[in-house]
Amino acid sequence: MNKKASRKHFSSATRPPAGADIRRTVITRHLTFVVSHYSIKSLMAGKIQALLTRPYCKGRDWYDLVWYRSHRLPLEPNIPMLQNALNQTQVTGTLNVENWRKILKTKLDNLDINLLIEDVQAFLEHPEDARLLTRENLLLELE
């Protein structure tokens, strides 16, 4: 496949949701270069979209949610981006600052916590940290 065809396929196959907060950061380690990336709130919105739309249990998603929410000042997702991402995946309903936690709590009610723990252990430097993924701890992060 030539480069032109490859680029065309890539751009038509990806449609980032509107509303993302895209940042540019200069990196000066070993080489100097600029990286374009989503803000942390936009990354969190993408993670929540995955939590709400993935048809199977993925422990890494829930572990990452704990990471976002356990910052000294708990992070909030980029709601416009999250809503646009859900619209793209044809999820009905409206998310907002007040209800996204409640919707995730409902999703959490139907999950097998043991599957979450088993799934995430392979990704952790200290697999025993997976024991922090209890229903109670996850609910605390959604308060």
A tleap script that builds the chain and sets N, CA, C and O, in Angstrom:
source leaprc.protein.ff14SB
mol = sequence {
  NMET ASN LYS LYS ALA SER ARG LYS HIE PHE
  SER SER ALA THR ARG PRO PRO ALA GLY ALA
  ASP ILE ARG ARG THR VAL ILE THR ARG HIE
  LEU THR PHE VAL VAL SER HIE TYR SER ILE
  LYS SER LEU MET ALA GLY LYS ILE GLN ALA
  LEU LEU THR ARG PRO TYR CYS LYS GLY ARG
  ASP TRP TYR ASP LEU VAL TRP TYR ARG SER
  HIE ARG LEU PRO LEU GLU PRO ASN ILE PRO
  MET LEU GLN ASN ALA LEU ASN GLN THR GLN
  VAL THR GLY THR LEU ASN VAL GLU ASN TRP
  ARG LYS ILE LEU LYS THR LYS LEU ASP ASN
  LEU ASP ILE ASN LEU LEU ILE GLU ASP VAL
  GLN ALA PHE LEU GLU HIE PRO GLU ASP ALA
  ARG LEU LEU THR ARG GLU ASN LEU LEU LEU
  GLU LEU CGLU
}
set mol.1.N position { 0.847 -1.175 0.000 }
set mol.1.CA position { 0.000 0.000 0.000 }
set mol.1.C position { 0.892 1.238 0.000 }
set mol.1.O position { 1.815 1.339 0.809 }
set mol.2.N position { 0.626 2.166 -0.889 }
set mol.2.CA position { 1.467 3.357 -0.933 }
set mol.2.C position { 1.077 4.333 0.176 }
set mol.2.O position { 0.009 4.217 0.777 }
set mol.3.N position { 1.960 5.294 0.435 }
set mol.3.CA position { 1.745 6.231 1.541 }
set mol.3.C position { 0.472 7.053 1.369 }
set mol.3.O position { -0.257 7.281 2.335 }
set mol.4.N position { 0.203 7.494 0.149 }
set mol.4.CA position { -0.980 8.324 -0.074 }
set mol.4.C position { -2.249 7.534 0.256 }
set mol.4.O position { -3.134 8.050 0.939 }
set mol.5.N position { -2.345 6.305 -0.215 }
set mol.5.CA position { -3.518 5.481 0.071 }
set mol.5.C position { -3.612 5.192 1.563 }
set mol.5.O position { -4.704 5.181 2.130 }
set mol.6.N position { -2.472 4.961 2.195 }
set mol.6.CA position { -2.456 4.681 3.623 }
set mol.6.C position { -2.984 5.878 4.416 }
set mol.6.O position { -3.793 5.701 5.327 }
set mol.7.N position { -2.541 7.088 4.086 }
set mol.7.CA position { -3.012 8.284 4.787 }
set mol.7.C position { -4.505 8.483 4.592 }
set mol.7.O position { -5.227 8.826 5.528 }
set mol.8.N position { -4.957 8.264 3.366 }
set mol.8.CA position { -6.372 8.448 3.095 }
set mol.8.C position { -7.192 7.471 3.939 }
set mol.8.O position { -8.198 7.856 4.535 }
set mol.9.N position { -6.767 6.228 3.989 }
set mol.9.CA position { -7.485 5.239 4.784 }
set mol.9.C position { -7.487 5.640 6.257 }
set mol.9.O position { -8.520 5.548 6.921 }
set mol.10.N position { -6.358 6.076 6.766 }
set mol.10.CA position { -6.250 6.440 8.175 }
set mol.10.C position { -7.176 7.596 8.510 }
set mol.10.O position { -7.895 7.541 9.507 }
set mol.11.N position { -7.170 8.638 7.697 }
set mol.11.CA position { -7.978 9.807 8.027 }
set mol.11.C position { -9.463 9.523 7.910 }
set mol.11.O position { -10.246 10.091 8.671 }
set mol.12.N position { -9.880 8.672 6.993 }
set mol.12.CA position { -11.308 8.389 6.869 }
set mol.12.C position { -11.769 7.361 7.907 }
set mol.12.O position { -12.962 7.269 8.198 }
set mol.13.N position { -10.850 6.603 8.456 }
set mol.13.CA position { -11.219 5.567 9.419 }
set mol.13.C position { -11.277 6.099 10.847 }
set mol.13.O position { -11.841 5.444 11.723 }
set mol.14.N position { -10.714 7.253 11.091 }
set mol.14.CA position { -10.729 7.816 12.443 }
set mol.14.C position { -11.500 9.123 12.433 }
set mol.14.O position { -11.349 9.955 11.538 }
set mol.15.N position { -12.321 9.278 13.442 }
set mol.15.CA position { -13.095 10.505 13.582 }
set mol.15.C position { -13.079 10.900 15.047 }
set mol.15.O position { -14.013 10.566 15.776 }
set mol.16.N position { -12.063 11.591 15.495 }
set mol.16.CA position { -12.053 11.993 16.899 }
set mol.16.C position { -13.305 12.809 17.211 }
set mol.16.O position { -13.721 13.633 16.397 }
set mol.17.N position { -13.907 12.590 18.373 }
set mol.17.CA position { -15.112 13.341 18.711 }
set mol.17.C position { -14.823 14.828 18.871 }
set mol.17.O position { -13.745 15.228 19.310 }
set mol.18.N position { -15.801 15.626 18.508 }
set mol.18.CA position { -15.667 17.076 18.677 }
set mol.18.C position { -15.590 17.404 20.164 }
set mol.18.O position { -16.083 16.654 21.007 }
set mol.19.N position { -14.975 18.514 20.464 }
set mol.19.CA position { -14.916 18.983 21.847 }
set mol.19.C position { -13.641 18.635 22.577 }
set mol.19.O position { -13.455 19.040 23.725 }
set mol.20.N position { -12.753 17.888 21.930 }
set mol.20.CA position { -11.500 17.521 22.597 }
set mol.20.C position { -10.645 18.765 22.821 }
set mol.20.O position { -10.607 19.674 21.992 }
set mol.21.N position { -9.978 18.780 23.937 }
set mol.21.CA position { -9.024 19.844 24.255 }
set mol.21.C position { -7.648 19.303 23.877 }
set mol.21.O position { -7.074 18.479 24.588 }
set mol.22.N position { -7.132 19.779 22.752 }
set mol.22.CA position { -5.850 19.287 22.253 }
set mol.22.C position { -4.755 20.261 22.646 }
set mol.22.O position { -4.866 21.467 22.428 }
set mol.23.N position { -3.703 19.719 23.226 }
set mol.23.CA position { -2.570 20.513 23.702 }
set mol.23.C position { -1.344 20.207 22.856 }
set mol.23.O position { -1.267 19.176 22.188 }
set mol.24.N position { -0.396 21.123 22.900 }
set mol.24.CA position { 0.913 20.909 22.278 }
set mol.24.C position { 1.952 21.089 23.372 }
set mol.24.O position { 1.943 22.084 24.098 }
set mol.25.N position { 2.843 20.121 23.480 }
set mol.25.CA position { 3.865 20.146 24.512 }
set mol.25.C position { 5.230 19.977 23.867 }
set mol.25.O position { 5.425 19.101 23.024 }
set mol.26.N position { 6.172 20.820 24.266 }
set mol.26.CA position { 7.555 20.686 23.805 }
set mol.26.C position { 8.259 19.723 24.752 }
set mol.26.O position { 8.236 19.909 25.968 }
set mol.27.N position { 8.878 18.704 24.193 }
set mol.27.CA position { 9.636 17.708 24.952 }
set mol.27.C position { 11.118 17.990 24.714 }
set mol.27.O position { 11.543 18.193 23.577 }
set mol.28.N position { 11.899 18.002 25.793 }
set mol.28.CA position { 13.335 18.267 25.662 }
set mol.28.C position { 14.153 17.198 26.382 }
set mol.28.O position { 15.065 17.513 27.147 }
set mol.29.N position { 13.823 15.952 26.136 }
set mol.29.CA position { 14.593 14.849 26.713 }
set mol.29.C position { 15.262 14.083 25.569 }
set mol.29.O position { 14.581 13.528 24.707 }
set mol.30.N position { 16.558 14.057 25.565 }
set mol.30.CA position { 17.364 13.390 24.537 }
set mol.30.C position { 17.243 14.087 23.181 }
set mol.30.O position { 18.256 14.350 22.532 }
set mol.31.N position { 16.029 14.385 22.751 }
set mol.31.CA position { 15.756 15.139 21.526 }
set mol.31.C position { 14.735 16.215 21.890 }
set mol.31.O position { 14.029 16.108 22.892 }
set mol.32.N position { 14.671 17.244 21.064 }
set mol.32.CA position { 13.643 18.252 21.269 }
set mol.32.C position { 12.609 18.103 20.170 }
set mol.32.O position { 12.935 18.116 18.983 }
set mol.33.N position { 11.341 17.960 20.586 }
set mol.33.CA position { 10.255 17.813 19.622 }
set mol.33.C position { 8.944 18.256 20.263 }
set mol.33.O position { 8.866 18.451 21.476 }
set mol.34.N position { 7.929 18.411 19.438 }
set mol.34.CA position { 6.615 18.843 19.898 }
set mol.34.C position { 5.637 17.687 19.723 }
set mol.34.O position { 5.643 17.003 18.700 }
set mol.35.N position { 4.806 17.483 20.726 }
set mol.35.CA position { 3.799 16.435 20.693 }
set mol.35.C position { 2.423 17.076 20.836 }
set mol.35.O position { 2.212 17.897 21.729 }
set mol.36.N position { 1.496 16.712 19.972 }
set mol.36.CA position { 0.098 17.105 20.124 }
set mol.36.C position { -0.609 15.976 20.855 }
set mol.36.O position { -0.425 14.804 20.524 }
set mol.37.N position { -1.417 16.326 21.849 }
set mol.37.CA position { -2.080 15.300 22.651 }
set mol.37.C position { -3.344 15.860 23.281 }
set mol.37.O position { -3.524 17.074 23.376 }
set mol.38.N position { -4.212 14.959 23.709 }
set mol.38.CA position { -5.406 15.364 24.435 }
set mol.38.C position { -5.018 15.838 25.831 }
set mol.38.O position { -4.043 15.358 26.410 }
set mol.39.N position { -5.778 16.771 26.357 }
set mol.39.CA position { -5.616 17.160 27.758 }
set mol.39.C position { -6.029 15.973 28.629 }
set mol.39.O position { -6.668 15.039 28.146 }
set mol.40.N position { -5.668 16.010 29.893 }
set mol.40.CA position { -5.984 14.898 30.788 }
set mol.40.C position { -7.499 14.739 30.951 }
set mol.40.O position { -7.984 13.618 31.104 }
set mol.41.N position { -8.248 15.840 30.921 }
set mol.41.CA position { -9.711 15.751 31.035 }
set mol.41.C position { -10.321 15.118 29.781 }
set mol.41.O position { -11.321 14.406 29.869 }
set mol.42.N position { -9.726 15.374 28.629 }
set mol.42.CA position { -10.200 14.744 27.395 }
set mol.42.C position { -9.847 13.256 27.382 }
set mol.42.O position { -10.640 12.437 26.917 }
set mol.43.N position { -8.671 12.905 27.886 }
set mol.43.CA position { -8.313 11.490 28.002 }
set mol.43.C position { -9.280 10.763 28.934 }
set mol.43.O position { -9.690 9.634 28.666 }
set mol.44.N position { -9.633 11.424 30.027 }
set mol.44.CA position { -10.586 10.837 30.963 }
set mol.44.C position { -11.939 10.632 30.293 }
set mol.44.O position { -12.589 9.612 30.521 }
set mol.45.N position { -12.367 11.572 29.479 }
set mol.45.CA position { -13.638 11.439 28.755 }
set mol.45.C position { -13.597 10.201 27.850 }
set mol.45.O position { -14.572 9.454 27.768 }
set mol.46.N position { -12.481 9.996 27.183 }
set mol.46.CA position { -12.337 8.813 26.334 }
set mol.46.C position { -12.402 7.525 27.133 }
set mol.46.O position { -12.965 6.531 26.676 }
set mol.47.N position { -11.830 7.543 28.321 }
set mol.47.CA position { -11.865 6.356 29.183 }
set mol.47.C position { -13.290 6.069 29.638 }
set mol.47.O position { -13.713 4.913 29.658 }
set mol.48.N position { -14.030 7.106 30.001 }
set mol.48.CA position { -15.412 6.906 30.443 }
set mol.48.C position { -16.273 6.409 29.281 }
set mol.48.O position { -17.146 5.561 29.471 }
set mol.49.N position { -16.030 6.931 28.094 }
set mol.49.CA position { -16.755 6.453 26.922 }
set mol.49.C position { -16.503 4.953 26.735 }
set mol.49.O position { -17.428 4.205 26.422 }
set mol.50.N position { -15.268 4.518 26.924 }
set mol.50.CA position { -14.952 3.090 26.818 }
set mol.50.C position { -15.678 2.294 27.902 }
set mol.50.O position { -16.211 1.218 27.632 }
set mol.51.N position { -15.697 2.819 29.122 }
set mol.51.CA position { -16.394 2.131 30.208 }
set mol.51.C position { -17.882 1.946 29.901 }
set mol.51.O position { -18.470 0.917 30.236 }
set mol.52.N position { -18.472 2.934 29.273 }
set mol.52.CA position { -19.907 2.894 29.012 }
set mol.52.C position { -20.285 2.105 27.766 }
set mol.52.O position { -21.423 1.651 27.648 }
set mol.53.N position { -19.356 1.935 26.841 }
set mol.53.CA position { -19.722 1.308 25.572 }
set mol.53.C position { -19.079 -0.050 25.320 }
set mol.53.O position { -19.547 -0.798 24.461 }
set mol.54.N position { -18.032 -0.379 26.038 }
set mol.54.CA position { -17.361 -1.663 25.797 }
set mol.54.C position { -18.316 -2.805 26.173 }
set mol.54.O position { -18.880 -2.790 27.267 }
set mol.55.N position { -18.504 -3.776 25.306 }
set mol.55.CA position { -19.476 -4.841 25.586 }
set mol.55.C position { -18.950 -5.913 26.553 }
set mol.55.O position { -19.663 -6.869 26.856 }
set mol.56.N position { -17.735 -5.765 27.027 }
set mol.56.CA position { -17.158 -6.746 27.943 }
set mol.56.C position { -16.449 -6.018 29.073 }
set mol.56.O position { -16.196 -4.816 28.996 }
set mol.57.N position { -16.139 -6.750 30.102 }
set mol.57.CA position { -15.494 -6.207 31.299 }
set mol.57.C position { -13.993 -6.053 31.048 }
set mol.57.O position { -13.326 -7.011 30.657 }
set mol.58.N position { -13.473 -4.869 31.268 }
set mol.58.CA position { -12.042 -4.642 31.119 }
set mol.58.C position { -11.533 -3.947 32.384 }
set mol.58.O position { -11.825 -2.775 32.623 }
set mol.59.N position { -10.776 -4.680 33.178 }
set mol.59.CA position { -10.281 -4.168 34.449 }
set mol.59.C position { -9.429 -2.928 34.306 }
set mol.59.O position { -9.454 -2.050 35.168 }
set mol.60.N position { -8.678 -2.849 33.228 }
set mol.60.CA position { -7.801 -1.697 33.013 }
set mol.60.C position { -8.602 -0.393 32.958 }
set mol.60.O position { -8.148 0.636 33.459 }
set mol.61.N position { -9.784 -0.435 32.354 }
set mol.61.CA position { -10.611 0.768 32.279 }
set mol.61.C position { -10.984 1.268 33.668 }
set mol.61.O position { -10.903 2.465 33.944 }
set mol.62.N position { -11.387 0.360 34.535 }
set mol.62.CA position { -11.801 0.754 35.883 }
set mol.62.C position { -10.592 1.192 36.712 }
set mol.62.O position { -10.685 2.134 37.499 }
set mol.63.N position { -9.470 0.514 36.538 }
set mol.63.CA position { -8.249 0.916 37.245 }
set mol.63.C position { -7.831 2.325 36.818 }
set mol.63.O position { -7.432 3.140 37.650 }
set mol.64.N position { -7.926 2.603 35.522 }
set mol.64.CA position { -7.586 3.936 35.028 }
set mol.64.C position { -8.541 4.990 35.579 }
set mol.64.O position { -8.117 6.106 35.879 }
set mol.65.N position { -9.813 4.658 35.715 }
set mol.65.CA position { -10.762 5.599 36.306 }
set mol.65.C position { -10.331 5.963 37.729 }
set mol.65.O position { -10.383 7.128 38.123 }
set mol.66.N position { -9.908 4.966 38.487 }
set mol.66.CA position { -9.411 5.233 39.851 }
set mol.66.C position { -8.207 6.170 39.778 }
set mol.66.O position { -8.085 7.088 40.590 }
set mol.67.N position { -7.325 5.946 38.819 }
set mol.67.CA position { -6.150 6.807 38.666 }
set mol.67.C position { -6.572 8.258 38.422 }
set mol.67.O position { -6.049 9.171 39.060 }
set mol.68.N position { -7.510 8.471 37.506 }
set mol.68.CA position { -7.982 9.830 37.220 }
set mol.68.C position { -8.631 10.459 38.446 }
set mol.68.O position { -8.363 11.617 38.768 }
set mol.69.N position { -9.469 9.713 39.118 }
set mol.69.CA position { -10.225 10.273 40.229 }
set mol.69.C position { -9.408 10.408 41.514 }
set mol.69.O position { -9.820 11.130 42.423 }
set mol.70.N position { -8.265 9.734 41.610 }
set mol.70.CA position { -7.495 9.777 42.852 }
set mol.70.C position { -6.460 10.898 42.888 }
set mol.70.O position { -5.646 10.952 43.811 }
set mol.71.N position { -6.476 11.779 41.914 }
set mol.71.CA position { -5.601 12.953 41.981 }
set mol.71.C position { -5.984 13.808 43.188 }
set mol.71.O position { -7.112 13.744 43.676 }
set mol.72.N position { -5.046 14.592 43.652 }
set mol.72.CA position { -5.293 15.436 44.833 }
set mol.72.C position { -6.583 16.227 44.684 }
set mol.72.O position { -7.380 16.286 45.621 }
set mol.73.N position { -6.800 16.824 43.550 }
set mol.73.CA position { -8.098 17.387 43.195 }
set mol.73.C position { -8.655 16.449 42.137 }
set mol.73.O position { -8.187 16.464 40.999 }
set mol.74.N position { -9.650 15.629 42.490 }
set mol.74.CA position { -10.153 14.642 41.525 }
set mol.74.C position { -10.516 15.280 40.197 }
set mol.74.O position { -11.158 16.329 40.143 }
set mol.75.N position { -10.095 14.631 39.142 }
set mol.75.CA position { -10.357 15.153 37.800 }
set mol.75.C position { -11.805 14.923 37.401 }
set mol.75.O position { -12.451 13.968 37.832 }
set mol.76.N position { -12.284 15.811 36.580 }
set mol.76.CA position { -13.608 15.700 35.977 }
set mol.76.C position { -13.387 15.519 34.473 }
set mol.76.O position { -12.440 16.075 33.917 }
set mol.77.N position { -14.242 14.755 33.821 }
set mol.77.CA position { -14.063 14.546 32.381 }
set mol.77.C position { -14.472 15.760 31.563 }
set mol.77.O position { -15.224 16.616 32.028 }
set mol.78.N position { -13.975 15.819 30.363 }
set mol.78.CA position { -14.380 16.821 29.383 }
set mol.78.C position { -15.762 16.379 28.883 }
set mol.78.O position { -15.864 15.536 27.991 }
set mol.79.N position { -16.810 16.949 29.458 }
set mol.79.CA position { -18.183 16.518 29.187 }
set mol.79.C position { -18.589 16.708 27.721 }
set mol.79.O position { -19.183 15.794 27.149 }
set mol.80.N position { -18.295 17.857 27.081 }
set mol.80.CA position { -18.684 17.973 25.665 }
set mol.80.C position { -18.060 16.888 24.790 }
set mol.80.O position { -18.728 16.335 23.916 }
set mol.81.N position { -16.785 16.582 25.023 }
set mol.81.CA position { -16.145 15.524 24.243 }
set mol.81.C position { -16.781 14.167 24.548 }
set mol.81.O position { -17.030 13.373 23.641 }
set mol.82.N position { -17.041 13.909 25.825 }
set mol.82.CA position { -17.655 12.641 26.220 }
set mol.82.C position { -19.021 12.469 25.554 }
set mol.82.O position { -19.319 11.400 25.024 }
set mol.83.N position { -19.840 13.500 25.577 }
set mol.83.CA position { -21.158 13.399 24.954 }
set mol.83.C position { -21.037 13.176 23.450 }
set mol.83.O position { -21.779 12.376 22.880 }
set mol.84.N position { -20.109 13.876 22.806 }
set mol.84.CA position { -19.916 13.691 21.366 }
set mol.84.C position { -19.414 12.279 21.047 }
set mol.84.O position { -19.812 11.688 20.043 }
set mol.85.N position { -18.544 11.746 21.898 }
set mol.85.CA position { -18.053 10.378 21.691 }
set mol.85.C position { -19.193 9.374 21.838 }
set mol.85.O position { -19.291 8.423 21.062 }
set mol.86.N position { -20.046 9.582 22.824 }
set mol.86.CA position { -21.191 8.685 23.005 }
set mol.86.C position { -22.159 8.797 21.825 }
set mol.86.O position { -22.705 7.793 21.368 }
set mol.87.N position { -22.366 10.008 21.342 }
set mol.87.CA position { -23.228 10.197 20.173 }
set mol.87.C position { -22.674 9.439 18.969 }
set mol.87.O position { -23.427 8.827 18.212 }
set mol.88.N position { -21.343 9.485 18.795 }
set mol.88.CA position { -20.719 8.774 17.673 }
set mol.88.C position { -20.922 7.277 17.761 }
set mol.88.O position { -21.045 6.603 16.739 }
set mol.89.N position { -20.958 6.754 18.973 }
set mol.89.CA position { -21.132 5.311 19.140 }
set mol.89.C position { -22.603 4.958 19.337 }
set mol.89.O position { -22.941 3.844 19.737 }
set mol.90.N position { -23.460 5.915 19.052 }
set mol.90.CA position { -24.909 5.745 19.056 }
set mol.90.C position { -25.464 5.313 20.403 }
set mol.90.O position { -26.410 4.528 20.474 }
set mol.91.N position { -24.865 5.832 21.474 }
set mol.91.CA position { -25.389 5.614 22.813 }
set mol.91.C position { -26.412 6.712 23.076 }
set mol.91.O position { -26.119 7.896 22.912 }
set mol.92.N position { -27.605 6.314 23.482 }
set mol.92.CA position { -28.641 7.311 23.714 }
set mol.92.C position { -28.522 7.887 25.120 }
set mol.92.O position { -27.950 7.265 26.015 }
set mol.93.N position { -29.055 9.052 25.293 }
set mol.93.CA position { -29.026 9.718 26.584 }
set mol.93.C position { -28.022 10.844 26.592 }
set mol.93.O position { -27.176 10.966 25.707 }
set mol.94.N position { -28.140 11.657 27.610 }
set mol.94.CA position { -27.273 12.822 27.731 }
set mol.94.C position { -26.492 12.736 29.024 }
set mol.94.O position { -27.059 12.514 30.093 }
set mol.95.N position { -25.198 12.911 28.919 }
set mol.95.CA position { -24.359 12.981 30.103 }
set mol.95.C position { -24.103 14.436 30.440 }
set mol.95.O position { -24.047 15.297 29.562 }
set mol.96.N position { -23.949 14.691 31.726 }
set mol.96.CA position { -23.593 16.038 32.159 }
set mol.96.C position { -22.767 15.932 33.429 }
set mol.96.O position { -22.474 14.838 33.912 }
set mol.97.N position { -22.404 17.074 33.952 }
set mol.97.CA position { -21.546 17.128 35.137 }
set mol.97.C position { -22.200 16.418 36.318 }
set mol.97.O position { -21.504 15.833 37.148 }
set mol.98.N position { -23.524 16.463 36.403 }
set mol.98.CA position { -24.224 15.874 37.542 }
set mol.98.C position { -24.453 14.366 37.427 }
set mol.98.O position { -24.478 13.682 38.450 }
set mol.99.N position { -24.621 13.823 36.216 }
set mol.99.CA position { -25.080 12.433 36.135 }
set mol.99.C position { -24.061 11.397 35.663 }
set mol.99.O position { -24.368 10.206 35.717 }
set mol.100.N position { -22.889 11.774 35.212 }
set mol.100.CA position { -21.969 10.772 34.677 }
set mol.100.C position { -21.547 9.754 35.730 }
set mol.100.O position { -21.360 8.578 35.420 }
set mol.101.N position { -21.397 10.203 36.977 }
set mol.101.CA position { -21.010 9.274 38.048 }
set mol.101.C position { -22.132 8.257 38.299 }
set mol.101.O position { -21.872 7.064 38.457 }
set mol.102.N position { -23.369 8.737 38.333 }
set mol.102.CA position { -24.518 7.859 38.577 }
set mol.102.C position { -24.616 6.792 37.489 }
set mol.102.O position { -24.900 5.630 37.781 }
set mol.103.N position { -24.386 7.175 36.261 }
set mol.103.CA position { -24.449 6.228 35.147 }
set mol.103.C position { -23.354 5.163 35.286 }
set mol.103.O position { -23.595 3.986 35.019 }
set mol.104.N position { -22.153 5.577 35.704 }
set mol.104.CA position { -21.081 4.596 35.912 }
set mol.104.C position { -21.375 3.690 37.108 }
set mol.104.O position { -21.043 2.505 37.085 }
set mol.105.N position { -21.993 4.239 38.146 }
set mol.105.CA position { -22.369 3.409 39.299 }
set mol.105.C position { -23.339 2.316 38.868 }
set mol.105.O position { -23.231 1.177 39.323 }
set mol.106.N position { -24.270 2.647 38.006 }
set mol.106.CA position { -25.223 1.659 37.497 }
set mol.106.C position { -24.495 0.567 36.725 }
set mol.106.O position { -24.798 -0.616 36.874 }
set mol.107.N position { -23.544 0.965 35.907 }
set mol.107.CA position { -22.741 -0.007 35.146 }
set mol.107.C position { -21.954 -0.901 36.103 }
set mol.107.O position { -21.839 -2.106 35.880 }
set mol.108.N position { -21.418 -0.315 37.158 }
set mol.108.CA position { -20.628 -1.045 38.140 }
set mol.108.C position { -21.470 -2.095 38.869 }
set mol.108.O position { -20.954 -3.149 39.240 }
set mol.109.N position { -22.740 -1.823 39.072 }
set mol.109.CA position { -23.631 -2.772 39.754 }
set mol.109.C position { -23.685 -4.116 39.056 }
set mol.109.O position { -23.922 -5.138 39.700 }
set mol.110.N position { -23.469 -4.131 37.753 }
set mol.110.CA position { -23.614 -5.360 36.972 }
set mol.110.C position { -22.288 -6.035 36.635 }
set mol.110.O position { -22.258 -6.972 35.837 }
set mol.111.N position { -21.198 -5.572 37.233 }
set mol.111.CA position { -19.887 -6.131 36.895 }
set mol.111.C position { -19.416 -7.137 37.935 }
set mol.111.O position { -19.707 -7.011 39.124 }
set mol.112.N position { -18.688 -8.132 37.464 }
set mol.112.CA position { -18.047 -9.106 38.335 }
set mol.112.C position { -16.680 -8.539 38.725 }
set mol.112.O position { -15.763 -8.494 37.906 }
set mol.113.N position { -16.556 -8.119 39.951 }
set mol.113.CA position { -15.320 -7.483 40.433 }
set mol.113.C position { -14.131 -8.430 40.305 }
set mol.113.O position { -13.023 -7.984 40.005 }
set mol.114.N position { -14.334 -9.704 40.524 }
set mol.114.CA position { -13.234 -10.664 40.400 }
set mol.114.C position { -12.678 -10.691 38.978 }
set mol.114.O position { -11.472 -10.852 38.790 }
set mol.115.N position { -13.545 -10.536 37.978 }
set mol.115.CA position { -13.072 -10.467 36.590 }
set mol.115.C position { -12.246 -9.198 36.360 }
set mol.115.O position { -11.246 -9.226 35.643 }
set mol.116.N position { -12.667 -8.092 36.967 }
set mol.116.CA position { -11.903 -6.838 36.844 }
set mol.116.C position { -10.492 -7.032 37.385 }
set mol.116.O position { -9.507 -6.667 36.744 }
set mol.117.N position { -10.418 -7.610 38.567 }
set mol.117.CA position { -9.122 -7.809 39.225 }
set mol.117.C position { -8.243 -8.736 38.395 }
set mol.117.O position { -7.069 -8.448 38.164 }
set mol.118.N position { -8.807 -9.834 37.955 }
set mol.118.CA position { -8.050 -10.804 37.156 }
set mol.118.C position { -7.541 -10.177 35.856 }
set mol.118.O position { -6.412 -10.428 35.435 }
set mol.119.N position { -8.377 -9.370 35.235 }
set mol.119.CA position { -8.017 -8.760 33.956 }
set mol.119.C position { -6.900 -7.732 34.098 }
set mol.119.O position { -6.022 -7.661 33.238 }
set mol.120.N position { -6.912 -6.939 35.157 }
set mol.120.CA position { -5.960 -5.834 35.265 }
set mol.120.C position { -4.594 -6.265 35.814 }
set mol.120.O position { -3.605 -5.571 35.580 }
set mol.121.N position { -4.513 -7.360 36.518 }
set mol.121.CA position { -3.255 -7.754 37.157 }
set mol.121.C position { -2.079 -7.828 36.195 }
set mol.121.O position { -0.963 -7.458 36.559 }
set mol.122.N position { -2.303 -8.291 34.993 }
set mol.122.CA position { -1.213 -8.437 34.022 }
set mol.122.C position { -0.618 -7.102 33.599 }
set mol.122.O position { 0.507 -7.062 33.103 }
set mol.123.N position { -1.352 -6.008 33.785 }
set mol.123.CA position { -0.886 -4.690 33.365 }
set mol.123.C position { -0.144 -3.934 34.464 }
set mol.123.O position { 0.462 -2.897 34.196 }
set mol.124.N position { -0.182 -4.430 35.672 }
set mol.124.CA position { 0.344 -3.680 36.808 }
set mol.124.C position { 1.767 -4.086 37.155 }
set mol.124.O position { 2.114 -5.266 37.126 }
set mol.125.N position { 2.576 -3.104 37.479 }
set mol.125.CA position { 3.939 -3.379 37.928 }
set mol.125.C position { 3.897 -4.198 39.219 }
set mol.125.O position { 4.717 -5.091 39.431 }
set mol.126.N position { 2.933 -3.879 40.069 }
set mol.126.CA position { 2.714 -4.610 41.319 }
set mol.126.C position { 1.313 -5.223 41.243 }
set mol.126.O position { 0.341 -4.578 41.638 }
set mol.127.N position { 1.195 -6.456 40.742 }
set mol.127.CA position { -0.121 -7.062 40.527 }
set mol.127.C position { -1.022 -7.051 41.757 }
set mol.127.O position { -2.247 -7.052 41.635 }
set mol.128.N position { -0.416 -7.042 42.936 }
set mol.128.CA position { -1.221 -7.022 44.160 }
set mol.128.C position { -2.023 -5.723 44.309 }
set mol.128.O position { -2.974 -5.669 45.088 }
set mol.129.N position { -1.641 -4.676 43.562 }
set mol.129.CA position { -2.408 -3.428 43.597 }
set mol.129.C position { -3.823 -3.607 43.056 }
set mol.129.O position { -4.698 -2.782 43.321 }
set mol.130.N position { -4.048 -4.663 42.312 }
set mol.130.CA position { -5.384 -4.926 41.770 }
set mol.130.C position { -6.402 -5.143 42.874 }
set mol.130.O position { -7.601 -4.970 42.655 }
set mol.131.N position { -5.938 -5.521 44.063 }
set mol.131.CA position { -6.864 -5.744 45.170 }
set mol.131.C position { -7.586 -4.466 45.593 }
set mol.131.O position { -8.575 -4.521 46.324 }
set mol.132.N position { -7.092 -3.323 45.136 }
set mol.132.CA position { -7.748 -2.051 45.442 }
set mol.132.C position { -9.040 -1.863 44.646 }
set mol.132.O position { -9.835 -0.975 44.951 }
set mol.133.N position { -9.248 -2.697 43.627 }
set mol.133.CA position { -10.453 -2.589 42.809 }
set mol.133.C position { -11.623 -3.323 43.472 }
set mol.133.O position { -12.122 -4.323 42.956 }
set mol.134.N position { -12.035 -2.817 44.594 }
set mol.134.CA position { -13.227 -3.369 45.233 }
set mol.134.C position { -14.418 -2.518 44.812 }
set mol.134.O position { -14.259 -1.371 44.394 }
set mol.135.N position { -15.592 -3.083 44.926 }
set mol.135.CA position { -16.802 -2.324 44.605 }
set mol.135.C position { -16.879 -1.063 45.477 }
set mol.135.O position { -17.249 0.010 44.999 }
set mol.136.N position { -16.530 -1.204 46.742 }
set mol.136.CA position { -16.588 -0.071 47.669 }
set mol.136.C position { -15.619 1.044 47.256 }
set mol.136.O position { -15.976 2.222 47.278 }
set mol.137.N position { -14.396 0.666 46.881 }
set mol.137.CA position { -13.417 1.678 46.465 }
set mol.137.C position { -13.843 2.367 45.174 }
set mol.137.O position { -13.692 3.581 45.033 }
set mol.138.N position { -14.371 1.596 44.240 }
set mol.138.CA position { -14.824 2.196 42.987 }
set mol.138.C position { -15.991 3.163 43.227 }
set mol.138.O position { -16.052 4.237 42.628 }
set mol.139.N position { -16.893 2.773 44.091 }
set mol.139.CA position { -18.011 3.668 44.424 }
set mol.139.C position { -17.512 4.947 45.102 }
set mol.139.O position { -18.040 6.032 44.856 }
set mol.140.N position { -16.489 4.814 45.960 }
set mol.140.CA position { -15.914 6.015 46.597 }
set mol.140.C position { -15.376 6.992 45.554 }
set mol.140.O position { -15.539 8.204 45.691 }
set mol.141.N position { -14.738 6.464 44.517 }
set mol.141.CA position { -14.175 7.329 43.487 }
set mol.141.C position { -15.259 7.989 42.632 }
set mol.141.O position { -14.992 8.959 41.923 }
set mol.142.N position { -16.468 7.463 42.703 }
set mol.142.CA position { -17.568 8.037 41.933 }
set mol.142.C position { -18.469 8.934 42.779 }
set mol.142.O position { -19.527 9.361 42.315 }
set mol.143.N position { -18.063 9.222 44.009 }
set mol.143.CA position { -18.821 10.150 44.864 }
set mol.143.C position { -18.606 11.580 44.430 }
set mol.143.O position { -19.163 12.498 45.032 }
savepdb mol mol.pdb
quit
